[in-house]
């Protein structure tokens, strides 16, 4: 889960909690794209949601990691309107 957290949270973000889900929400609410070259974070959110879902289904996660993964996945899915 360490890799997923590194990918989802960047230390210098000023939007929400610094996570991809909050950036997606910001982009959807404002129309301002914050990705590289003015792109959206939606595809990153979709890719990371798939990655985390796969980890939940295929990895032997500790209870703590499973809880964290589920929370991250729920937050991404909420931001993506799923």
C-alpha positions in Angstrom: 0.0 0.0 0.0 3.0 2.2 0.4 3.3 2.7 -3.4 -0.3 3.6 -3.7 -0.1 6.2 -1.0 3.0 7.7 -2.7 1.2 7.9 -6.0 -2.0 9.3 -4.5 -0.6 11.9 -2.2 2.0 14.5 -3.1 3.5 16.6 -0.4 3.3 20.0 -2.1 -0.4 19.9 -3.0 -2.6 22.7 -1.9 -5.9 21.2 -2.8 -7.9 19.4 0.0 -5.9 16.8 1.8 -3.4 16.6 -1.0 -4.8 13.4 -2.5 -5.8 12.6 -6.0 -9.4 12.3 -5.1 -9.6 15.8 -3.8 -7.8 17.1 -6.9 -10.3 15.3 -9.1 -13.2 17.0 -7.1 -11.5 20.4 -7.5 -11.1 19.9 -11.3 -14.7 18.8 -11.7 -16.0 21.8 -9.6 -13.8 24.5 -11.2 -13.0 23.2 -14.6 -9.3 24.0 -13.9 -7.1 21.1 -14.8 -4.1 20.6 -12.6 -2.3 17.7 -14.3 0.8 17.9 -16.4 0.3 20.0 -19.5 -3.2 21.0 -18.3 -4.5 17.5 -18.1 -7.1 16.0 -15.8 -6.4 13.7 -12.9 -9.4 11.5 -13.7 -7.4 8.8 -15.6 -4.9 8.6 -12.8 -7.9 8.2 -10.4 -9.3 5.4 -12.5 -5.9 3.7 -12.8 -5.2 3.9 -9.1 -8.7 2.6 -8.2 -8.1 -0.4 -10.4 -4.7 -0.9 -8.8 -6.0 -0.7 -5.3 -9.0 -3.0 -6.1 -6.6 -5.6 -7.5 -4.5 -5.4 -4.3 -7.6 -5.9 -2.2 -8.7 -8.9 -4.2 -5.3 -10.6 -4.8 -3.0 -9.7 -1.9 -2.8 -11.0 1.6 -3.2 -7.6 3.2 -3.0 -7.0 7.0 -6.3 -5.8 8.5 -4.8 -2.3 8.7 -3.7 -2.3 5.1 -7.1 -3.7 4.0 -8.9 -1.0 5.9 -6.7 1.7 4.4 -7.0 0.3 0.9 -10.8 0.2 1.2 -10.9 3.8 2.4 -8.6 5.0 -0.4 -10.7 3.1 -3.0 -14.0 4.5 -1.6 -12.6 8.0 -1.7 -11.4 7.6 -5.3 -14.7 6.1 -6.4 -16.6 8.9 -4.7 -14.6 11.5 -6.5 -15.0 9.6 -9.8 -18.8 9.5 -9.3 -18.9 5.7 -9.0 
